[in-house]
Amino acid sequence: MIPRLITIGLVGLAGPVQAEQCRLALALAIDISTSVDAQEDALQRHGLAAALIAPEVVDAFLSNPSPVALAVYEWSGSFNQTLLLDWHLVDSQDDLLFVAQKISASERSAQDSPTAMGHALAYGATLMQRAPMCLYQTIDISGDGKNNDGYAPQIAYRHFPFHNITVNGLVINAADFEGEIDLIPFFRENVLHGAGAFLEIADGFQDFERAMRRKLERELKSFQLSEMRKTTVQ
């Protein structure tokens, strides 16, 4: 049975979208907890927007005729998860430009909330339940701190449907604020989930865009390779 605590805070998701075949359902989760100040939030938001329209990322999105379904949400405390972009099929450069503009224009939904990573992951798993029908499902969670509110990631993995979901991480290594020099091992041991899961590291918020570009390109290309291997075996 799912603990009652886990079910709280997952309201607000819109109804299901029409299912379509795609190669990857990708949900990007960005951290807006209290350790992220206004300038750092802007670096994340604009960094993600810029990464989505970087030439190498555009090429990775469009190098396969099967589209990618993309969703973006922000997270912080147990009751603070906000959908910035509902599932959107990306099969053109115009789609990516639309998504980038939407993310760049978005406004932060909470200012002083703790870091409830388990709840953020549970929200992502629930979001995946109404994603388009895709060959693979991935949640990307970015953060600059450890879980300090609500249930831990392991509880989310135990009680929510993650068996077909890969969870990758992007550590924003801003230890000068957090004082958490062991944040990278925390992500590796507690956050990464599923076959092929990996961790990308940003050297502070100024490096977020570069790290996001690298992570998106790696994810999109790795799933292309997986499809090629499956086709070869068949």
Secondary structure, DSSP 8 states (H G I E B T S, - for coil): ---HHHHTT-TT---------EEEEEEEEEE-STTS-HHHHHHHHHHHHHHHTSHHHHHHHHSSSS-EEEEEEEE-STT-EEEEEEEEEE-SHHHHHHHHHHHHH---S-SS----HHHHHHHHHHHHTTS--EEEEEEEEEESS---SSS-HHHHHHHS--TTEEEEEEEE--HHHH--TTHHHHIIIII-BSTT--EEEESSGGGHHHHHHHHHHHHHHHHHHHHHHHHHH-
